[in-house]
């Protein structure tokens, strides 16, 4: 990271100075007015802003807490140790971690050279990013988006070990720079940068760890990857053979891990691909139906209209 940015972020804050002067623990009033320690976005975000940057408070044990916003933490230098939902996570230089509102976090004391930044983000800030990702019709994208939201069926945190991925490092640095400096068009620029960052992260999900055990994470990613690459003619039986598991067990685990059945995931991917082709190609609808794996056009028209409320022809017309 650029030396100027590190120097600006490494200065001792007023809060940290009070801790160094003998204050015991954090000043809870900075973060919330409630008895339960839920870090309140209204305390940290300036009015009207969708995203704010603040350095992580060093020299103190940060007790168990949750957030009523999405938090992205990036480790600029050194390392910090987090306990998230009872799981120890060590954030090292270049790592980043997203936490949704379900995450219960505790942070062990950091030293002067352990510099991390927290992005306090309202969910609507991601709207531009998600619009940018619309062309990426990917179940893995849906997995990422769901985890950034309520995370009802996925992890409450996503930890990316991407210190060696230069484009990601550059984008995070650009985002930090944009938030540190008042620039014309800053909000749009920052939202676009976040979109580019998420698109890059989609290419590096192999470097992601989440709030789930290693097998659970690998299972979910394997299933989504299989459907992504075999949506036309893939089957639950073939997937089960790939996983070396019983079909009934795989079906049950898919529902448990994703909140959807294999059929629902497959249909969702096929319909997403259909909308992509309707919008971005001149393929006849009949050819699109075949290309995505259906041989019954009546069935396709029925499920398409149920999902989108209009016919494929109307969908194409609206997309022009």
N, C-alpha and C positions, 0 to 999 in steps of 0.2 A: 504494500500500500504506500501511496505517495507520502513522503516525510512530512509535508506541510499538514496533511490531514491528521496524521498520527500526533503531531505536536498540538494541534487544536483540540484533539479529543483527550489527550493525556493530562491536561491541567487539572489540578485539584478543585473540585466543585465546593460550593458553600456547604452542601450536605456532607460531603466527605471530610471537610475540615472540622466540622462539629464532631464527627466520629473520632477523628484523630485527637481532638481535644478532650476526649473522654466520654462522649455520649454513648450510652449502652444501647445497642440495637438500633434499628431503623427508626426514623421519625414517621410513625404510621400516618400522621396527619397529612403528609405530603401525597399519600397514595389513595386514601379513602377516608370517609367520615363514618363508615359502618363498623359494627363490632367485628364482623367477619372480615378477614383480610382478602378482599377481592379488589385488585388494583382497578381503579375507576378511570375510565377514559376521559371523563369530564374533568378530572383533576390534572391529567397530563397533556391533554390535547387543547390547543388554543381554539377558541370558538370559530367555527366555520372550516376548520381544517379536517382533512380525511386521514392525514398521516403526519406523524411527528417523530423526530429523532431525539433520543437522549442517551447519554453514556450510562453504562451499567455502574451502579454504586459499588465502589470497592471498599475493602477494609472491614467488612461487616458480614455476619451471617444473615442472609435474607430468608426469613421463615417461610413456612408453607403458605402458598397463596394461589389464587386464580386470577384471570383477567376477564374483563367484559368486552374484549376486543381481540383481534388477531395480533399476536406479537411475533415479529421476526427479529432474532438476535444474530448478529454477525461478530465473529471473533477477529478483531483487527490485529492483535498481537498477544502472545502468551496463551493462557488457557484458563477456563473456569469449569468448576464441577457442579453439575445440576442433578438434583434428584427429582425426577418427573414421574408421577404416579408410582412412586416407590422404586423406580429404575434409575441407576446411576448413568449419567450421560456426561462425558467429558468433551467440552467444546475446545478445539485447538485452533491455532491460527489458520484462517481461511475457511473454517467451518461455518455453516449457518444452520439455524433451526427455526422452524415455524411451530408455534403453539396455538391451538385453538382454545375456545372457552372451556373445554372439558379438562384441560391439563391442570393438574395440581403440581406446582413447582416449588422447589426449595433450592437455594443457591449457597454454596459454601464461600467463605471469604476469599476475595481476590486481592492480589498484591498490586503495587503501584504500576508494574509493567504488564499486568493483565488487563488489556483494554478491549472492551466489548461495547457495541452499540445496540440499543433496542429501538426497533421501529414500532411505534404504536400505530396500528392500522385499523380503520373502520372497514367493515366488509365491503361497503360500496366503492371503496378505493380500487378494488379489484375488477370493477365492471369493465373498464377499458382493457385490462389484461385478458379477461375472459372473452371479450369481443375479438381480440387479436388471435385467440386460440380457436375460434370457431372453425377455421379451415383445417385444424388438426383434429379430425374426427377420431378420437382415440378413447378407449375405455380407461387407459392409464391417465389421460387428462381428467376424466370424470373422477377417478380415484383421488387425484391430487386436489381437485376442486372440492370434493366432499370433505376431505381431511382439513382443508382450510376453513370449512364452514363448521357445522355442528359435529362432524366426525362421528355420526351415530353408528356407522358400521365400519369405520376405518380408524386409523390411529389418531390420538389426540395431539401427537407431535410428529414432525417430519424432520429428521436430522440428516443434512447433506454434507458428506466429507468430500469437498470439492476444491481443496486448496490447490490442486494441480490442474484445474480447469480454468485456463486463462480468460476465456470469454465471460465466464460467470464472475470471476474476480473483478474484471473490468466493469461489468454492469453494476455490481454492488458498490464499487468505488464511485461510479457515476451517480448512483442513487444517493449515497452519503454526501457527495459534493453538492448535488442539487438541493438537498435539504439544509445544508450548512450555509448556502449562499442564496440571497434573494435575487432570483433571475426572472426575467420576463417570460411568461408562459410556463412557470415552474411546475404548476400542477399537472398540466398535460404532459410535459416532458417526463416528470417522475412516474406518471401512470404508464406511459409507453415503455419506460425503462423497466418497470415491474413486469410488463407483459413480455418483453424480451427475455427477462430473467427466468420467468416461468417456462417459456418455450425452451430455453436452454436446459432447465432442470428436467424437463420431460425426456431429454436425450441422455440423461445421466441418472436414471432411477436405480441403476445398479450400484450407485454410490450413496443410496438413501438407506437410512435406518429409521425405524419408526417405533411407536409405542406398542410393540407387539413382539413376541419372541421370534427368533430368526426363521423358524419353520413356518409360522403363520404368515410372515411377511413374504417369504419365498413362494408359498402356496398361492397367495392372492395374486402376486405379480405374474406367476406362471400361468394361472388361469386367464388373466386378462390379456396377457401376451398371446396365448394360444388363440383366443377368440379374435383378437386384433388381426392375426396373420392367417386365420383359417375360417373366417366368417362365412365364406361361400359354401364350403362343403365339410367343415369340421363337425365332429359329433362328440357327445358326452362320453361315448364308449371309447373313442380314440384318445380323448383327453385322459380318461381314467387309466388307459394302458400306458400313456406317457408318464403319468404320476405313479404307476404301479400300485394302484389302489382299486378297491371295489367301486363300481358305478354308484351304488346307493350311498356309500360313504362320501364319495366326491360330491354328489348332488347335495347331500346334507351340509357338507362343509362350505360349499359355495354359497348356499343360502345364509349360513351362519356368518361367514366372513364379509359378504357383500350386501346382504339384505335383499338379494334378488336370486331367482332361479337361473340355471344355465340357459334355459329357453328365453327368459326375459333379457338376460345380458346379450345373447346372440341376436335377438330381435332388435334390441336397442342399437347394436352396432350396425346391423343391416339397414335399418331405417336411417341412421345417421349417414351412412355411405350413400344411400339413395338420395337424401337431400343434398349432399355434396355434389353428386353427379348431375342432379337436376339444375343446380345453380351454376355449376362450373363447366358443363359440357353440353353438347347438342345431341347426345345419345337419345334415341327414341325411348319412351318409357318402357316399352316391351323389352328392349335390350337391357335396360337398367335392372328390370326385375330379374332377368336371367343372370346378370353380372353379380348381383348380390346374393344369389343362391336360392331364389324362389322359382318354382315351376308352376305355381297356381296364381295366375294374375288376379283372379277374383279375391282370393285371400289377401294378397298384397294390398289391393285397393282398399279393402275393408280395414285392415290394421293401420294403414297409412292415414286414412281419414279419421279413425278413432284417435290416433296419436296427435295429429296436427289440425284436425277440424276442417280440412280442405282436401281436394284431390291433388294428385301429383302435378297435373297440368296447371292448376291454380297456383300451387306452390312455386312452380317454375316461373309463371308470369309475374308473381309478386317479387321474385328475386331479381328481375331484370332492372 
